[in-house]
Amino acid sequence: LRLVAVLRAVLEGEKAAVLKRDHHLPLSFHRRQEELKFSVGLQRLQHRVREIQALRDGPTGEGLGRDGAGAAPQELPTLILEAVKELEAVKQQVLKRIQIWKRQQQLAGNGAVFEENLAPLQKRCEDLVEVYFQLQQQVMAASAELGPELLPRLLERFSEVLSSLVRR
């Protein structure tokens, strides 16, 4: 993780230097960067769901670094809260992309070039909703471990994620 943090800092520095020199990068670069951010966020979220599933299925001692059954009840709510936070972050990326698409559509009325292909945006939404339902299923299955005060808050956050996607 430390190596990744160092590499990320170096790449951010290089990006800042390029932006300073060129003032702006081509739109394709920004679009590709956005796609990569979404892809990484979605993969991280899918990994969290698998981690929650593995923790719920019981300590296997394989690769998760858990130190026995005593740790599972305390770690499960933390893992679920982190996963919900990541779900909300990925949702924000999708909503941002939807807003960009809407703005491009508006500008097309003034003669700007507009790509009408909705397939990539639809794929993002479908991927996010698929992970959303997997995570919600894990939360419902772990409802006994979460307690009466945490479960309603999580369900409210889930409904907010889905409703904001549907509304926009």
GUDRENDREN-552893 format. One line per 5 residues: number of its first residue (from 1); for each residue z, x, y of C-alpha. Coordinates in Angstrom, 3 decimals, padded with zeros to 6 digits. Layout:
NUM	Z/X/Y | ...
//
This chain:
1	000.000/000.000/000.000 | 000.739/002.886/002.331 | -002.718/004.342/001.657 | -004.321/000.985/002.418 | -002.341/000.753/005.663
6	-003.458/004.234/006.728 | -007.101/003.515/005.875 | -006.943/000.229/007.725 | -005.530/001.937/010.818 | -008.283/004.563/010.695
11	-010.993/001.917/010.316 | -009.538/-000.145/013.171 | -009.606/002.985/015.346 | -013.226/003.648/014.436 | -014.151/000.038/015.124
16	-012.477/000.230/018.543 | -014.384/003.437/019.330 | -017.713/001.874/018.320 | -016.995/-001.268/020.328 | -016.055/000.838/023.348
21	-019.281/002.818/023.058 | -021.661/-000.064/022.295 | -019.773/-002.863/024.104 | -020.796/-005.348/021.431 | -021.995/-005.311/017.864
26	-024.780/-007.454/016.468 | -023.890/-010.987/015.452 | -024.648/-010.194/011.806 | -021.875/-007.567/011.819 | -019.326/-010.058/013.120
31	-020.453/-012.709/010.655 | -020.203/-010.260/007.742 | -016.770/-009.124/008.923 | -015.626/-012.746/009.098 | -016.962/-013.421/005.598
36	-015.098/-010.396/004.248 | -011.851/-011.474/005.923 | -012.194/-014.920/004.389 | -013.022/-013.484/000.976 | -010.032/-011.136/001.043
41	-007.714/-013.908/002.226 | -008.934/-016.233/-000.513 | -008.556/-013.543/-003.182 | -005.036/-012.781/-001.962 | -004.226/-016.482/-002.156
46	-005.640/-016.767/-005.686 | -003.560/-013.756/-006.700 | -000.430/-015.433/-005.298 | -001.170/-018.574/-007.326 | -001.534/-016.482/-010.500
51	001.679/-014.644/-009.638 | 003.545/-017.938/-009.222 | 002.133/-019.191/-012.520 | 003.219/-015.992/-014.296 | 006.694/-016.198/-012.796
56	007.035/-019.859/-013.774 | 005.887/-019.152/-017.332 | 008.769/-016.753/-017.743 | 009.377/-013.050/-017.367 | 006.908/-011.160/-019.478
61	007.628/-007.766/-018.016 | 003.891/-007.130/-017.667 | 002.820/-005.754/-014.343 | 004.701/-008.046/-011.992 | 007.659/-005.745/-011.604
66	010.178/-008.486/-012.244 | 013.520/-007.386/-013.568 | 014.389/-010.269/-015.835 | 015.134/-013.969/-015.742 | 017.831/-013.620/-013.089
71	015.277/-012.686/-010.439 | 012.867/-015.545/-011.062 | 014.757/-018.422/-009.404 | 015.216/-016.428/-006.191 | 011.693/-015.012/-006.078
76	009.801/-018.221/-006.826 | 010.547/-019.975/-003.502 | 009.732/-016.763/-001.621 | 006.421/-016.382/-003.440 | 005.534/-020.016/-002.824
81	006.376/-019.767/000.884 | 004.212/-016.641/001.199 | 001.374/-018.407/-000.609 | 001.606/-021.441/001.681 | 001.577/-019.141/004.720
86	-001.549/-017.437/003.375 | -003.100/-020.839/002.650 | -002.562/-021.816/006.268 | -004.088/-018.526/007.467 | -007.201/-019.026/005.322
91	-007.412/-022.616/006.550 | -007.404/-021.314/010.135 | -010.338/-019.044/009.295 | -012.279/-021.988/007.884 | -011.463/-024.152/010.913
96	-012.549/-021.335/013.226 | -015.869/-021.103/011.397 | -016.310/-024.891/011.624 | -015.644/-024.713/015.377 | -018.226/-021.929/015.752
101	-020.743/-024.013/013.828 | -020.077/-027.016/016.077 | -020.515/-024.875/019.192 | -023.783/-023.442/017.879 | -024.973/-026.966/017.202
106	-024.173/-027.926/020.806 | -025.992/-024.882/022.144 | -029.012/-025.777/020.000 | -029.432/-028.811/022.225 | -030.143/-026.355/025.052
111	-032.713/-024.451/023.015 | -030.526/-021.808/021.353 | -031.351/-020.705/017.823 | -029.314/-022.673/015.315 | -028.974/-022.139/011.597
116	-028.576/-025.587/010.115 | -027.647/-024.390/006.634 | -024.222/-025.835/005.843 | -024.057/-024.373/002.312 | -021.891/-021.317/003.212
121	-019.465/-023.462/005.193 | -019.321/-026.042/002.422 | -018.662/-023.283/-000.130 | -015.754/-022.003/001.965 | -014.243/-025.460/002.181
126	-014.675/-026.077/-001.543 | -013.130/-022.709/-002.459 | -010.185/-023.325/-000.162 | -009.589/-026.842/-001.472 | -009.761/-025.589/-005.064
131	-007.046/-023.004/-004.402 | -005.124/-025.596/-002.388 | -004.939/-027.920/-005.391 | -003.971/-025.065/-007.735 | -001.149/-024.054/-005.418
136	-000.016/-027.647/-004.946 | 000.028/-028.085/-008.724 | 002.221/-024.991/-009.082 | 004.588/-026.273/-006.398 | 004.895/-029.653/-008.069
141	005.530/-027.988/-011.430 | 008.223/-025.827/-009.848 | 009.812/-028.680/-007.896 | 013.089/-028.392/-009.819 | 013.485/-024.721/-008.840
146	012.634/-025.350/-005.182 | 015.430/-027.744/-004.388 | 015.552/-030.997/-002.445 | 015.341/-029.416/001.019 | 012.374/-027.070/000.476
151	010.066/-029.351/-001.509 | 009.549/-032.019/001.208 | 008.794/-029.321/003.796 | 006.234/-027.731/001.477 | 004.596/-031.077/000.725
156	004.396/-031.805/004.453 | 002.710/-028.435/005.059 | 000.277/-029.174/002.219 | -000.654/-032.550/003.668 | -001.158/-030.975/007.104
161	-003.526/-028.365/005.645 | -005.643/-030.955/003.866 | -005.664/-033.459/006.705 | -006.712/-030.852/009.271 | -009.579/-029.774/007.009
166	-010.723/-033.356/006.509 | -010.434/-034.254/010.206 | -012.498/-031.306/011.389
//
